[in-house]
Amino acid sequence: MKRRLFFNRVSAAFLGIGLASSSFVKPTKKKNKKAKVCATVDQEEVFFYADLIPGPVRVVHIADTHLFKDDERGIPFQEFSNRMATAYNQTTHFKTGESTHPEEAFEQTLAFAKEVNADVITLVGDLFSFPSEAAIEWVLSKLKATGVPYIYIAGNHDWHYEGMEGSLEVLRDTWIKKRLQPLYQGNHPLMAAYDIKGIRFLAIDNSTYQINDEQLKFFTEQVASGMPLVLLVHIPLYAPGKGISFGCGNPNWGAATDRNFELERRPKWPESGHTETTLNFHKQVFTAPNLIGIFAGHIHRNSIEIIKGKPQIVADDNASGGYLDINFLPLNEQHKKLI
């Protein structure tokens, strides 16, 4: 797009570059300190300064690569993959203006992450245009070769075969189990927490545009931990002045505003719009005192929104070479005086 079924905890072995996850550890409640944050964005470079950050953390953030690689195993699914298999065959690089394509762009971004010795690569969905076995295997091999830890959550295209019958939730669960599972490195596909040098990254799957009760409870518990938090989602959270693609918690989201359900051959969004759980999640995110920021994708262009002092930063599409080079840094005494 340029435009509640659950999993048991899996016991798949880590790939050697995974991260220890605290997704199933109930956090100890601490007195919450409100984060004081300064954020600077200069093209793909992002600098986050916060008093809750204990030391530097460097993140390479990737969204919307839309890999379409496939092989003979995909032939039985071609009636469902045809449109997206040709949607991003050739793109224009976001910086150089030269011709590129998703595989080249992804490899270049991974090379950059390795070059700068990133602490983690965050992959926030639509890594694939459809759940191709060949593409998933290729990505796993490339990630392993970098030696850089990574975090993955699914986007709406990662598990979607267009025209296949089933609700969004059922289709997501089906193709996570059948194809995407190795990317989660043994962690819960819909919600997991990763501790990196004193910052806790929360990967929460909102690729159906909605949040379920267990995800909301998980987020609430993580806020109560008192840890400095960074939220990773595929679909941006609603911000005033933004379109329907900022669809998580958007009060206008629903059947009346669903323009793409026929094109994408999927169920129409519900007449009733968002669940109360999704709306409550949106509210809790922007009132969480220890949340430093939100990082997303989905819309294929950079944006920054600030709600109640919380920055949400959205990445350009990696299919066109886009990524974010994010530096989390503690506030020094000079910076503290500014805020």
C-alpha positions in Angstrom: 0.0 0.0 0.0 1.4 3.5 -0.9 -1.2 4.0 -0.1 -8.8 -13.4 18.2 -7.0 -16.3 17.6 -3.9 -16.9 19.7 -0.6 -18.6 19.5 0.9 -20.8 22.2 4.4 -19.7 23.0 6.6 -21.4 20.4 9.9 -23.1 21.3 11.8 -22.5 18.1 15.5 -22.1 18.5 17.0 -18.6 18.1 18.9 -18.1 14.8 22.0 -16.9 16.6 21.2 -13.2 16.1 18.0 -13.0 18.1 17.3 -11.0 21.2 16.2 -12.1 24.6 12.6 -11.2 24.9 10.6 -10.4 28.1 7.3 -10.9 26.4 6.1 -13.5 28.9 7.6 -12.0 32.0 5.2 -10.0 34.0 7.0 -6.7 34.7 7.6 -5.5 38.3 5.7 -2.3 39.0 7.9 0.7 39.5 7.1 4.3 40.2 6.8 5.8 36.7 8.9 8.8 35.8 7.7 11.0 33.0 10.1 11.0 30.0 11.5 14.3 28.9 12.2 13.9 25.2 13.9 15.9 22.5 13.6 14.5 18.9 15.4 15.7 15.8 14.7 14.4 12.3 16.9 15.2 9.4 15.9 13.1 6.4 16.5 9.5 7.3 18.5 10.4 10.5 16.7 10.5 13.8 18.1 11.6 17.1 16.1 10.9 20.3 17.4 12.4 23.5 15.6 11.5 26.7 16.4 11.5 30.4 15.2 7.9 30.8 17.8 6.6 28.3 20.8 5.2 30.1 23.2 5.0 27.2 23.4 5.2 23.4 21.4 2.7 21.3 21.5 2.7 17.5 18.6 1.3 15.5 18.1 0.8 11.8 14.4 0.9 11.1 12.9 -0.8 8.1 9.3 -0.8 6.8 7.6 -1.8 3.6 10.3 -3.6 1.6 7.6 -5.6 -0.3 9.8 -8.5 -1.4 8.0 -10.5 -4.2 10.6 -13.3 -4.6 8.9 -16.6 -5.3 9.5 -20.1 -6.7 7.6 -23.2 -7.8 6.2 -23.5 -4.3 4.2 -20.4 -5.0 2.6 -21.6 -8.2 -0.6 -23.0 -6.4 -1.1 -19.5 -4.8 -0.6 -17.4 -7.9 -4.3 -16.5 -8.2 -3.9 -14.8 -4.8 -0.4 -13.3 -5.3 -0.6 -12.0 -8.9 -1.2 -8.3 -8.3 1.3 -7.9 -5.5 3.9 -10.0 -7.4 4.3 -7.2 -9.9 3.5 -4.2 -7.7 7.1 -3.3 -6.8 9.3 -5.0 -9.4 11.1 -1.7 -10.0 11.3 1.4 -7.9 13.1 4.7 -7.7 15.6 5.1 -4.9 14.4 7.6 -2.4 17.8 9.4 -2.2 19.6 8.9 -5.5 16.6 8.9 -7.9 18.2 5.9 -9.6 16.3 2.7 -10.5 16.3 0.0 -7.8 14.2 -2.9 -6.6 13.2 -4.4 -3.2 16.0 -7.0 -3.0 18.7 -4.5 -3.8 17.3 -1.9 -1.4 17.0 -4.4 1.5 20.5 -5.7 1.0 21.9 -2.1 1.0 20.1 -1.3 4.2 21.3 -4.4 5.9 24.9 -3.5 4.8 24.4 -0.1 6.3 23.2 -1.6 9.6 26.3 -3.8 9.7 28.6 -1.0 8.8 27.4 1.3 11.6 27.3 -1.6 14.1 23.6 -1.1 14.8 22.4 -2.5 18.1 19.2 -3.8 16.4 17.3 -3.8 13.1 13.6 -3.2 13.5 11.4 -4.7 10.8 7.9 -3.3 11.2 5.9 -5.0 8.5 5.2 -5.4 4.8 8.6 -6.9 4.5 6.8 -9.2 1.9 4.1 -8.5 -0.6 2.6 -11.9 0.2 3.8 -14.8 2.4 6.2 -16.4 -0.1 8.3 -19.2 1.3 11.2 -18.3 -1.0 11.2 -14.6 0.1 11.0 -15.6 3.8 13.9 -18.0 3.5 15.9 -15.4 1.6 15.3 -12.8 4.3 16.2 -15.1 7.1 19.5 -16.0 5.4 20.3 -12.3 4.8 19.5 -11.3 8.4 21.6 -14.1 9.8 24.6 -13.1 7.6 24.6 -9.5 9.1 25.1 -10.7 12.7 22.9 -7.8 13.8 20.0 -8.6 16.1 16.5 -7.9 14.8 12.9 -7.5 15.8 10.1 -8.3 13.4 6.4 -7.7 13.4 4.0 -8.4 10.5 2.3 -5.9 8.2 -1.0 -6.4 6.5 0.6 -7.7 3.3 3.0 -10.1 5.0 0.2 -12.6 5.7 -2.3 -11.6 3.0 -3.0 -13.6 -0.1 -5.5 -11.5 -1.9 -8.9 -13.1 -2.4 -8.3 -15.9 0.0 -11.4 -16.6 2.2 -11.3 -15.9 5.9 -11.3 -13.0 8.3 -8.3 -10.9 8.7 -7.5 -12.4 12.1 -7.8 -16.0 10.8 -5.7 -15.3 7.8 -3.0 -13.6 9.9 -2.9 -16.5 12.3 -2.8 -19.0 9.5 0.1 -17.6 7.6 2.1 -16.7 10.7 1.9 -20.3 11.7 2.6 -21.7 8.2 5.2 -19.3 7.0 6.3 -16.3 9.1 6.9 -18.1 12.4 10.7 -18.4 12.1 11.0 -14.6 12.0 9.8 -14.2 15.5 12.7 -16.2 17.0 10.6 -18.0 19.5 8.6 -15.0 20.7 4.9 -14.2 20.6 4.0 -13.0 17.1 1.4 -10.5 18.3 3.2 -8.9 21.2 6.7 -9.1 22.6 9.2 -7.0 24.5 12.9 -6.7 23.8 15.4 -5.2 26.2 18.3 -3.4 24.5 20.8 -1.5 26.6 18.2 -0.3 29.1 15.5 0.5 26.6 12.5 -1.8 26.2 11.2 -2.1 22.6 7.6 -3.3 22.4 6.6 -5.0 19.1 2.8 -5.0 18.9 1.1 -6.3 15.7 -1.7 -4.0 14.6 -1.7 -5.2 11.0 -5.5 -5.8 11.1 -5.8 -2.1 12.1 -7.1 -3.4 15.5 -5.7 -4.2 18.9 -7.1 -7.1 21.0 -7.6 -7.4 24.8 -4.4 -9.4 25.4 -2.3 -6.9 23.5 -3.8 -4.0 25.5 -3.2 -5.8 28.8 0.4 -6.5 27.7 1.0 -2.8 26.9 -0.5 -1.7 30.2 1.8 -4.1 32.1 4.9 -2.9 30.2 4.0 0.8 31.1 3.8 -0.3 34.8 7.3 -1.6 34.6 8.7 1.9 34.6 11.2 1.0 31.9 11.8 3.5 29.0 9.6 2.2 26.2 9.7 2.4 22.4 6.6 1.2 20.6 6.9 -0.6 17.2 3.8 -1.0 15.1 3.2 -1.4 11.3 0.1 0.9 11.0 0.6 4.4 12.3 -1.6 5.5 15.2 -4.2 8.1 14.4 -3.1 11.7 14.5 -5.3 14.8 13.8 -4.9 16.0 10.2 -3.8 12.6 8.9 -5.7 10.4 6.5 -7.3 7.0 7.0 -4.0 5.2 6.5 -3.2 6.4 10.0 -5.8 3.8 10.9 -5.1 2.5 14.3 -7.4 4.4 16.7 -8.7 6.5 13.9 -12.3 7.6 14.8 -13.2 7.7 11.1 -11.9 4.1 10.3 -14.6 1.7 9.2 -16.7 0.5 6.3 -17.7 4.0 5.1 -14.0 4.9 4.6 -12.7 1.6 3.2 -11.8 2.4 -0.4 -9.4 -0.5 -1.1 -11.2 -3.7 0.0 -12.2 -4.6 -3.6 -8.7 -3.9 -4.9 -7.0 -5.9 -2.1 -9.8 -8.6 -2.3 -10.3 -8.7 1.5 -13.2 -8.3 3.9 -14.5 -4.8 4.3 -13.7 -3.0 7.5 -16.5 -3.3 10.0 -19.5 -0.9 10.0 -19.0 -0.2 13.7 -15.4 1.0 13.2 -12.8 0.3 15.9 -13.4 -1.7 19.0 -13.2 0.0 22.4 -10.1 -1.9 23.0 -8.3 -0.4 20.0 -9.5 3.1 21.0 -8.3 2.5 24.6 -4.9 1.4 23.3 -4.5 4.6 21.4 -5.4 6.6 24.5 -3.0 4.7 26.7 -0.1 5.0 24.3 -0.2 8.7 24.3 -0.6 9.0 28.1 2.1 6.5 29.0 4.6 8.5 31.0 7.6 6.3 30.2 7.0 6.0 26.4 9.7 7.7 24.5 8.3 7.4 21.0 6.4 5.3 18.4 7.9 4.0 15.1 5.8 2.8 12.2 5.5 2.2 8.5 2.6 1.4 6.1 2.2 4.8 4.3 5.4 4.7 2.2 6.5 8.2 3.1 8.2 9.9 6.1 6.2 11.7 8.6 6.3 12.9 12.2 3.4 13.6 14.5 3.5 14.7 18.1 0.6 14.0 20.3 0.7 15.0 24.0 4.5 15.3 23.6 4.9 11.8 22.2 6.6 11.7 18.8 5.5 9.2 16.2 7.9 8.8 13.3 7.0 6.9 10.2 9.5 5.5 7.7 9.7 5.9 4.0 9.3 2.5 2.1 12.3 0.3 2.0 11.2 -0.9 -1.5 12.6 2.5 -2.6 15.6 2.2 -0.3 14.1 4.1 2.6 15.0 3.5 6.2 15.5 5.4 9.4 18.9 5.6 11.2 17.7 6.2 14.8 20.0 7.2 17.6 18.7 7.0 21.2 20.9 9.1 23.4 20.9 10.2 27.1 20.4 13.9 27.9 23.6 15.6 29.0 23.6 18.5 31.5 23.6 21.0 28.7 20.5 19.5 27.1 18.7 19.1 30.4 18.9 22.9 30.8 17.0 23.3 27.5 14.0 21.4 28.7 
